[in-house]
Amino acid sequence: GSEAERRLLRDLFEDYNLKVRPAQSWNETVMVRVGMTLVQLISLNEKNGEMTTNVFMNMAWSDYRLSWDPEDYDDIDIIRIPPNKVWRPDIYLINNNDGQFDVALYVNVLVKSDGTVSWLPPAIYRSSCSIEVAYFPFDWQNCTMVFRSYTYDASEVDLQYGLDEDGKEIHEIVIDENAFTENGEWQICHKPSRKNIQEDLYEDITFYLIIERKPLFYVINIIMPCILTSVLAIFVFYLPPGAGEKMTLSISVLIALTVFMLLLADKVPETSLGIPIIVNYVMFTMILVTFSVILSVVVLNLHHRTPSTHYMPMWVRKVFINFLPPYLGVLRPHPEEPVQSKEPKEDPPIGHVDHSLRPGGEYFIRKINPELIGPWRGSNPVNTVQLQRFFDSDSYCLILPPDLKSAISAITYMAEQLKKQDTDDT
């Protein structure tokens, strides 16, 4: 066996010239079949527009100089020859992205007795791929791998599809289920191949990988946190104006969305041809949160205004007191109607209660327990008697003289300030 194989190799390469095409005449075309078996889709770098694949190339052609009769060599039907000793078609990946046009390992070629030469070298290719980012992360990409001869045109080398075990042409990329490793981010949807003839009469075989992204990672880590963060911006308006966390929550939501925007900017390619839909969503949400921050500032500014520092315009009263409460579901308290006094008509005292409609500038006080009132120390005994009558009668309000208006205003202001101070302390 070894002697026969040695003798066979000596006879085959006695007058063999690997620089000459295996054609019996100069105008004869050598047919080369090109196929591909995908082992792994390693990665797709959207930032650089680069797809990395691990494949086995399947090239087959016929070399009449490497044929023999098996009966003359102990029935040897197939031999293995180093690739640098036979003619090989210079077929390389045209759209490579790293300058490495060749295969990863130069394995031996298989030569059959009828002159059929097969070469199945492994290769790790980094091919360029145009990235469409409009629907990121729910996108799909169409990446191609173009193989052609560098020096032989269509009149010298005819590129054809590879054959399967039954001798039928394979018009797609072959995936070996036993050796294939699935990618965690991309799913292969279609993998066709096509033969093209260029205007310069150079042929190429183009393999297409139509892949769809698995969006679960981005939904869990980017989209869902972004949506939940956006919802927090709504609850800013449910915080009371006096709460100090109102502005803190608004700014925190805005910073969180900015972080998401930076993460997306680091992932998607730097192109102005299209903007990903998720970037549009985050940008729109950032605009809304920015408006919520501005509105929070306005609300806090209005909340800390007091009657002693600012005057409320009439249009503000109409909008926020008369117009908006029905639409916001805010119920206004009903105005208190003054209760008419039941003073006897026969001896109209000072401070007589008129049963007609009173002008809005008059002051009323509620009747209290007479035991809480000490002896009247006024200089006018008539006023003391009339005040005692008011406490003893069934009246609920009393018209005060104009000279007591300023005193009641001062007492009311002091009561409001004390109440506000107690509220701030609690």
Contacts in CASP RR format, 6 or more apart in sequence:
PFRMAT RR
TARGET T0000
AUTHOR 0000-0000-0000
METHOD contacts of the structure
MODEL  1
GSEAERRLLRDLFEDYNLKVRPAQSWNETVMVRVGMTLVQLISLNEKNGE
MTTNVFMNMAWSDYRLSWDPEDYDDIDIIRIPPNKVWRPDIYLINNNDGQ
FDVALYVNVLVKSDGTVSWLPPAIYRSSCSIEVAYFPFDWQNCTMVFRSY
TYDASEVDLQYGLDEDGKEIHEIVIDENAFTENGEWQICHKPSRKNIQED
LYEDITFYLIIERKPLFYVINIIMPCILTSVLAIFVFYLPPGAGEKMTLS
ISVLIALTVFMLLLADKVPETSLGIPIIVNYVMFTMILVTFSVILSVVVL
NLHHRTPSTHYMPMWVRKVFINFLPPYLGVLRPHPEEPVQSKEPKEDPPI
GHVDHSLRPGGEYFIRKINPELIGPWRGSNPVNTVQLQRFFDSDSYCLIL
PPDLKSAISAITYMAEQLKKQDTDDT
1 74 0 8 1.000
1 76 0 8 1.000
4 73 0 8 1.000
4 74 0 8 1.000
4 76 0 8 1.000
5 73 0 8 1.000
5 76 0 8 1.000
5 79 0 8 1.000
7 73 0 8 1.000
8 68 0 8 1.000
8 73 0 8 1.000
8 76 0 8 1.000
8 79 0 8 1.000
9 79 0 8 1.000
9 81 0 8 1.000
11 68 0 8 1.000
12 65 0 8 1.000
12 66 0 8 1.000
12 68 0 8 1.000
13 85 0 8 1.000
16 65 0 8 1.000
16 66 0 8 1.000
16 85 0 8 1.000
16 86 0 8 1.000
18 84 0 8 1.000
18 85 0 8 1.000
18 86 0 8 1.000
18 87 0 8 1.000
19 87 0 8 1.000
20 87 0 8 1.000
21 30 0 8 1.000
21 87 0 8 1.000
21 152 0 8 1.000
21 156 0 8 1.000
21 157 0 8 1.000
22 30 0 8 1.000
22 61 0 8 1.000
22 62 0 8 1.000
22 63 0 8 1.000
22 64 0 8 1.000
22 65 0 8 1.000
22 66 0 8 1.000
22 87 0 8 1.000
23 29 0 8 1.000
23 30 0 8 1.000
23 156 0 8 1.000
24 64 0 8 1.000
27 155 0 8 1.000
29 154 0 8 1.000
29 155 0 8 1.000
29 156 0 8 1.000
29 157 0 8 1.000
29 158 0 8 1.000
30 61 0 8 1.000
30 62 0 8 1.000
30 89 0 8 1.000
30 152 0 8 1.000
30 156 0 8 1.000
30 157 0 8 1.000
30 158 0 8 1.000
31 61 0 8 1.000
31 62 0 8 1.000
31 157 0 8 1.000
31 158 0 8 1.000
31 160 0 8 1.000
32 59 0 8 1.000
32 60 0 8 1.000
32 61 0 8 1.000
32 89 0 8 1.000
32 91 0 8 1.000
32 149 0 8 1.000
32 157 0 8 1.000
32 158 0 8 1.000
32 159 0 8 1.000
32 160 0 8 1.000
33 58 0 8 1.000
33 59 0 8 1.000
33 60 0 8 1.000
33 61 0 8 1.000
33 159 0 8 1.000
33 160 0 8 1.000
33 161 0 8 1.000
33 162 0 8 1.000
33 163 0 8 1.000
34 57 0 8 1.000
34 58 0 8 1.000
34 59 0 8 1.000
34 91 0 8 1.000
34 147 0 8 1.000
34 159 0 8 1.000
34 160 0 8 1.000
34 161 0 8 1.000
34 162 0 8 1.000
34 205 0 8 1.000
35 57 0 8 1.000
35 58 0 8 1.000
35 59 0 8 1.000
35 161 0 8 1.000
35 162 0 8 1.000
35 170 0 8 1.000
35 174 0 8 1.000
35 193 0 8 1.000
35 205 0 8 1.000
36 55 0 8 1.000
36 56 0 8 1.000
36 57 0 8 1.000
36 58 0 8 1.000
36 145 0 8 1.000
36 173 0 8 1.000
36 174 0 8 1.000
36 193 0 8 1.000
36 207 0 8 1.000
37 55 0 8 1.000
37 56 0 8 1.000
37 58 0 8 1.000
37 173 0 8 1.000
37 174 0 8 1.000
37 175 0 8 1.000
37 176 0 8 1.000
38 53 0 8 1.000
38 54 0 8 1.000
38 55 0 8 1.000
38 173 0 8 1.000
38 174 0 8 1.000
38 175 0 8 1.000
38 180 0 8 1.000
38 188 0 8 1.000
38 191 0 8 1.000
38 209 0 8 1.000
39 54 0 8 1.000
39 55 0 8 1.000
39 56 0 8 1.000
39 122 0 8 1.000
39 176 0 8 1.000
39 179 0 8 1.000
39 180 0 8 1.000
39 181 0 8 1.000
40 53 0 8 1.000
40 54 0 8 1.000
40 180 0 8 1.000
40 181 0 8 1.000
40 183 0 8 1.000
41 51 0 8 1.000
41 52 0 8 1.000
41 53 0 8 1.000
41 183 0 8 1.000
41 186 0 8 1.000
41 188 0 8 1.000
41 209 0 8 1.000
41 211 0 8 1.000
42 52 0 8 1.000
42 53 0 8 1.000
42 54 0 8 1.000
42 124 0 8 1.000
42 183 0 8 1.000
43 51 0 8 1.000
43 52 0 8 1.000
43 183 0 8 1.000
43 185 0 8 1.000
44 50 0 8 1.000
44 51 0 8 1.000
44 52 0 8 1.000
44 129 0 8 1.000
44 141 0 8 1.000
44 143 0 8 1.000
44 185 0 8 1.000
44 186 0 8 1.000
44 211 0 8 1.000
45 51 0 8 1.000
45 52 0 8 1.000
46 131 0 8 1.000
46 133 0 8 1.000
46 136 0 8 1.000
46 267 0 8 1.000
46 268 0 8 1.000
46 269 0 8 1.000
47 267 0 8 1.000
47 268 0 8 1.000
47 269 0 8 1.000
47 270 0 8 1.000
48 97 0 8 1.000
48 269 0 8 1.000
49 97 0 8 1.000
49 128 0 8 1.000
49 129 0 8 1.000
49 130 0 8 1.000
49 131 0 8 1.000
49 269 0 8 1.000
50 97 0 8 1.000
50 98 0 8 1.000
50 126 0 8 1.000
50 127 0 8 1.000
50 128 0 8 1.000
50 129 0 8 1.000
51 126 0 8 1.000
51 127 0 8 1.000
51 128 0 8 1.000
51 129 0 8 1.000
51 143 0 8 1.000
51 209 0 8 1.000
52 124 0 8 1.000
52 125 0 8 1.000
52 126 0 8 1.000
53 124 0 8 1.000
53 125 0 8 1.000
53 127 0 8 1.000
53 145 0 8 1.000
53 209 0 8 1.000
54 122 0 8 1.000
54 123 0 8 1.000
54 124 0 8 1.000
55 122 0 8 1.000
55 123 0 8 1.000
55 124 0 8 1.000
55 125 0 8 1.000
56 120 0 8 1.000
56 121 0 8 1.000
56 122 0 8 1.000
56 123 0 8 1.000
57 103 0 8 1.000
57 119 0 8 1.000
57 120 0 8 1.000
57 121 0 8 1.000
57 122 0 8 1.000
57 123 0 8 1.000
58 118 0 8 1.000
58 119 0 8 1.000
58 120 0 8 1.000
58 162 0 8 1.000
58 174 0 8 1.000
59 88 0 8 1.000
59 89 0 8 1.000
59 91 0 8 1.000
59 118 0 8 1.000
59 119 0 8 1.000
59 120 0 8 1.000
60 116 0 8 1.000
60 117 0 8 1.000
60 118 0 8 1.000
60 119 0 8 1.000
60 162 0 8 1.000
60 163 0 8 1.000
61 89 0 8 1.000
61 116 0 8 1.000
61 117 0 8 1.000
62 114 0 8 1.000
62 115 0 8 1.000
62 116 0 8 1.000
62 117 0 8 1.000
63 86 0 8 1.000
63 87 0 8 1.000
63 111 0 8 1.000
63 115 0 8 1.000
63 117 0 8 1.000
64 115 0 8 1.000
66 86 0 8 1.000
66 111 0 8 1.000
66 115 0 8 1.000
66 117 0 8 1.000
67 113 0 8 1.000
67 114 0 8 1.000
67 115 0 8 1.000
68 113 0 8 1.000
69 113 0 8 1.000
70 76 0 8 1.000
70 77 0 8 1.000
70 113 0 8 1.000
76 113 0 8 1.000
77 112 0 8 1.000
77 113 0 8 1.000
78 110 0 8 1.000
78 111 0 8 1.000
78 112 0 8 1.000
78 113 0 8 1.000
79 110 0 8 1.000
79 111 0 8 1.000
80 108 0 8 1.000
80 109 0 8 1.000
80 110 0 8 1.000
80 111 0 8 1.000
81 108 0 8 1.000
81 109 0 8 1.000
81 111 0 8 1.000
82 106 0 8 1.000
82 108 0 8 1.000
82 109 0 8 1.000
83 106 0 8 1.000
83 107 0 8 1.000
83 108 0 8 1.000
83 109 0 8 1.000
83 119 0 8 1.000
83 121 0 8 1.000
84 106 0 8 1.000
86 109 0 8 1.000
86 111 0 8 1.000
86 117 0 8 1.000
88 109 0 8 1.000
88 119 0 8 1.000
89 149 0 8 1.000
89 152 0 8 1.000
89 157 0 8 1.000
90 149 0 8 1.000
90 150 0 8 1.000
90 151 0 8 1.000
90 152 0 8 1.000
91 147 0 8 1.000
91 148 0 8 1.000
91 149 0 8 1.000
91 150 0 8 1.000
91 159 0 8 1.000
92 101 0 8 1.000
92 102 0 8 1.000
92 147 0 8 1.000
92 148 0 8 1.000
92 150 0 8 1.000
93 101 0 8 1.000
93 123 0 8 1.000
93 125 0 8 1.000
93 127 0 8 1.000
93 145 0 8 1.000
93 146 0 8 1.000
93 147 0 8 1.000
94 146 0 8 1.000
94 147 0 8 1.000
94 148 0 8 1.000
94 204 0 8 1.000
95 127 0 8 1.000
95 128 0 8 1.000
95 144 0 8 1.000
95 145 0 8 1.000
95 146 0 8 1.000
96 125 0 8 1.000
96 126 0 8 1.000
96 127 0 8 1.000
96 128 0 8 1.000
97 126 0 8 1.000
97 127 0 8 1.000
97 128 0 8 1.000
98 126 0 8 1.000
100 125 0 8 1.000
100 126 0 8 1.000
102 123 0 8 1.000
103 121 0 8 1.000
103 122 0 8 1.000
103 123 0 8 1.000
104 121 0 8 1.000
104 122 0 8 1.000
104 123 0 8 1.000
104 124 0 8 1.000
105 121 0 8 1.000
105 122 0 8 1.000
106 121 0 8 1.000
107 119 0 8 1.000
107 120 0 8 1.000
107 121 0 8 1.000
107 122 0 8 1.000
109 117 0 8 1.000
109 118 0 8 1.000
109 119 0 8 1.000
110 117 0 8 1.000
110 118 0 8 1.000
110 119 0 8 1.000
110 120 0 8 1.000
111 117 0 8 1.000
112 118 0 8 1.000
125 145 0 8 1.000
127 143 0 8 1.000
127 144 0 8 1.000
127 145 0 8 1.000
129 141 0 8 1.000
129 143 0 8 1.000
129 144 0 8 1.000
130 142 0 8 1.000
131 141 0 8 1.000
131 269 0 8 1.000
131 271 0 8 1.000
132 139 0 8 1.000
132 140 0 8 1.000
132 141 0 8 1.000
133 139 0 8 1.000
133 268 0 8 1.000
133 269 0 8 1.000
133 271 0 8 1.000
133 274 0 8 1.000
133 275 0 8 1.000
133 276 0 8 1.000
134 274 0 8 1.000
134 275 0 8 1.000
134 276 0 8 1.000
134 277 0 8 1.000
135 276 0 8 1.000
135 277 0 8 1.000
136 213 0 8 1.000
136 268 0 8 1.000
136 276 0 8 1.000
136 277 0 8 1.000
136 278 0 8 1.000
136 279 0 8 1.000
137 213 0 8 1.000
137 215 0 8 1.000
137 217 0 8 1.000
137 218 0 8 1.000
137 219 0 8 1.000
137 222 0 8 1.000
137 223 0 8 1.000
137 276 0 8 1.000
137 278 0 8 1.000
138 213 0 8 1.000
138 215 0 8 1.000
138 277 0 8 1.000
139 212 0 8 1.000
139 213 0 8 1.000
140 189 0 8 1.000
140 210 0 8 1.000
140 211 0 8 1.000
140 212 0 8 1.000
140 213 0 8 1.000
141 186 0 8 1.000
141 210 0 8 1.000
141 211 0 8 1.000
141 213 0 8 1.000
142 208 0 8 1.000
142 209 0 8 1.000
142 210 0 8 1.000
143 208 0 8 1.000
143 209 0 8 1.000
143 210 0 8 1.000
143 211 0 8 1.000
144 206 0 8 1.000
144 207 0 8 1.000
144 208 0 8 1.000
144 209 0 8 1.000
145 206 0 8 1.000
145 207 0 8 1.000
145 209 0 8 1.000
146 204 0 8 1.000
146 205 0 8 1.000
146 206 0 8 1.000
146 207 0 8 1.000
147 159 0 8 1.000
147 204 0 8 1.000
147 205 0 8 1.000
147 206 0 8 1.000
147 207 0 8 1.000
148 159 0 8 1.000
148 202 0 8 1.000
148 203 0 8 1.000
148 204 0 8 1.000
148 205 0 8 1.000
149 157 0 8 1.000
149 159 0 8 1.000
149 202 0 8 1.000
149 203 0 8 1.000
153 200 0 8 1.000
153 201 0 8 1.000
153 202 0 8 1.000
153 203 0 8 1.000
154 197 0 8 1.000
154 201 0 8 1.000
154 202 0 8 1.000
154 203 0 8 1.000
155 201 0 8 1.000
157 203 0 8 1.000
158 203 0 8 1.000
159 195 0 8 1.000
159 203 0 8 1.000
159 204 0 8 1.000
159 205 0 8 1.000
160 169 0 8 1.000
160 195 0 8 1.000
161 169 0 8 1.000
161 170 0 8 1.000
161 171 0 8 1.000
161 193 0 8 1.000
161 195 0 8 1.000
161 205 0 8 1.000
162 169 0 8 1.000
162 170 0 8 1.000
163 169 0 8 1.000
163 170 0 8 1.000
164 170 0 8 1.000
170 193 0 8 1.000
171 192 0 8 1.000
171 193 0 8 1.000
171 194 0 8 1.000
172 191 0 8 1.000
172 192 0 8 1.000
172 193 0 8 1.000
173 191 0 8 1.000
173 192 0 8 1.000
173 193 0 8 1.000
173 207 0 8 1.000
173 209 0 8 1.000
175 188 0 8 1.000
175 191 0 8 1.000
184 214 0 8 1.000
185 213 0 8 1.000
185 214 0 8 1.000
185 217 0 8 1.000
186 211 0 8 1.000
186 212 0 8 1.000
186 213 0 8 1.000
186 214 0 8 1.000
187 211 0 8 1.000
187 212 0 8 1.000
187 213 0 8 1.000
187 214 0 8 1.000
188 209 0 8 1.000
188 210 0 8 1.000
188 211 0 8 1.000
189 210 0 8 1.000
189 211 0 8 1.000
189 212 0 8 1.000
190 208 0 8 1.000
190 210 0 8 1.000
191 207 0 8 1.000
191 208 0 8 1.000
191 209 0 8 1.000
191 210 0 8 1.000
192 207 0 8 1.000
192 208 0 8 1.000
193 205 0 8 1.000
193 206 0 8 1.000
193 207 0 8 1.000
193 208 0 8 1.000
194 205 0 8 1.000
194 206 0 8 1.000
194 208 0 8 1.000
195 203 0 8 1.000
195 204 0 8 1.000
195 205 0 8 1.000
195 206 0 8 1.000
196 203 0 8 1.000
196 204 0 8 1.000
196 205 0 8 1.000
196 206 0 8 1.000
197 203 0 8 1.000
198 204 0 8 1.000
218 278 0 8 1.000
222 260 0 8 1.000
222 263 0 8 1.000
222 264 0 8 1.000
222 278 0 8 1.000
223 278 0 8 1.000
225 256 0 8 1.000
225 260 0 8 1.000
226 257 0 8 1.000
226 260 0 8 1.000
226 278 0 8 1.000
226 281 0 8 1.000
226 282 0 8 1.000
226 285 0 8 1.000
229 253 0 8 1.000
229 256 0 8 1.000
229 257 0 8 1.000
229 260 0 8 1.000
230 253 0 8 1.000
230 257 0 8 1.000
230 285 0 8 1.000
230 288 0 8 1.000
230 289 0 8 1.000
232 249 0 8 1.000
232 253 0 8 1.000
233 250 0 8 1.000
233 253 0 8 1.000
233 285 0 8 1.000
233 288 0 8 1.000
233 289 0 8 1.000
233 292 0 8 1.000
235 249 0 8 1.000
236 246 0 8 1.000
236 249 0 8 1.000
236 250 0 8 1.000
236 253 0 8 1.000
236 292 0 8 1.000
236 296 0 8 1.000
237 292 0 8 1.000
237 295 0 8 1.000
237 296 0 8 1.000
239 245 0 8 1.000
239 246 0 8 1.000
239 249 0 8 1.000
240 246 0 8 1.000
241 299 0 8 1.000
241 300 0 8 1.000
241 302 0 8 1.000
241 303 0 8 1.000
242 300 0 8 1.000
242 303 0 8 1.000
246 296 0 8 1.000
246 299 0 8 1.000
246 300 0 8 1.000
247 293 0 8 1.000
247 296 0 8 1.000
247 297 0 8 1.000
247 300 0 8 1.000
250 289 0 8 1.000
250 292 0 8 1.000
250 293 0 8 1.000
250 296 0 8 1.000
251 293 0 8 1.000
253 289 0 8 1.000
253 292 0 8 1.000
254 286 0 8 1.000
254 289 0 8 1.000
254 290 0 8 1.000
254 293 0 8 1.000
257 282 0 8 1.000
257 285 0 8 1.000
257 286 0 8 1.000
257 289 0 8 1.000
258 286 0 8 1.000
260 282 0 8 1.000
261 279 0 8 1.000
261 282 0 8 1.000
261 283 0 8 1.000
261 286 0 8 1.000
264 276 0 8 1.000
264 278 0 8 1.000
264 279 0 8 1.000
264 282 0 8 1.000
265 279 0 8 1.000
268 276 0 8 1.000
268 279 0 8 1.000
321 332 0 8 1.000
324 330 0 8 1.000
325 331 0 8 1.000
325 332 0 8 1.000
338 358 0 8 1.000
338 364 0 8 1.000
338 397 0 8 1.000
339 396 0 8 1.000
339 397 0 8 1.000
340 353 0 8 1.000
340 355 0 8 1.000
340 397 0 8 1.000
341 353 0 8 1.000
341 355 0 8 1.000
341 393 0 8 1.000
341 395 0 8 1.000
341 396 0 8 1.000
341 397 0 8 1.000
341 398 0 8 1.000
341 399 0 8 1.000
342 353 0 8 1.000
342 393 0 8 1.000
342 394 0 8 1.000
342 395 0 8 1.000
343 349 0 8 1.000
343 352 0 8 1.000
343 353 0 8 1.000
343 389 0 8 1.000
343 390 0 8 1.000
343 393 0 8 1.000
343 395 0 8 1.000
349 382 0 8 1.000
349 385 0 8 1.000
349 386 0 8 1.000
349 389 0 8 1.000
350 382 0 8 1.000
350 383 0 8 1.000
350 386 0 8 1.000
350 401 0 8 1.000
351 386 0 8 1.000
351 398 0 8 1.000
351 399 0 8 1.000
351 400 0 8 1.000
351 401 0 8 1.000
352 399 0 8 1.000
353 395 0 8 1.000
353 397 0 8 1.000
353 398 0 8 1.000
353 399 0 8 1.000
354 399 0 8 1.000
358 399 0 8 1.000
362 399 0 8 1.000
362 400 0 8 1.000
363 399 0 8 1.000
363 400 0 8 1.000
363 404 0 8 1.000
363 405 0 8 1.000
363 408 0 8 1.000
364 397 0 8 1.000
364 398 0 8 1.000
364 399 0 8 1.000
364 400 0 8 1.000
365 397 0 8 1.000
365 398 0 8 1.000
365 400 0 8 1.000
365 408 0 8 1.000
366 396 0 8 1.000
366 397 0 8 1.000
367 390 0 8 1.000
367 391 0 8 1.000
367 395 0 8 1.000
367 396 0 8 1.000
367 397 0 8 1.000
367 398 0 8 1.000
370 388 0 8 1.000
370 391 0 8 1.000
370 392 0 8 1.000
373 391 0 8 1.000
376 383 0 8 1.000
376 384 0 8 1.000
376 387 0 8 1.000
376 388 0 8 1.000
378 384 0 8 1.000
390 398 0 8 1.000
400 408 0 8 1.000
END
